[in-house]
Amino acid sequence: MKVRIGIATTDKLIEIEVEDIKSFKKEIEQAVEEGGLNWFTDSTGRTVGIPARSVAFVEIEDAETGHTVGFALVE
């Protein structure tokens, strides 16, 4: 699944691919509680360390649904 992590006070967005989403959620929650530093390798191959206090949001995109853009008839 694709995960996007927003960084507080910047316009940075880290995008990574995650296979085990449950494990990833636990890791992020633990880091936020403890105030630690998480290391990730983003989709471009860069390794990025993110202090837990700087995580603005975590967005998880389901691979099956993805993003759709379009128009629908409103009845």
Buried (B, 14 or more C-beta within 10 A) or exposed (E): BBBBBBBEEEEEEBBBEBEEEEEBBEBBEEBBEEEEEBEBEBEEEEEBEBEBEBBEEBEEEEEEEEEEEEEEEEE
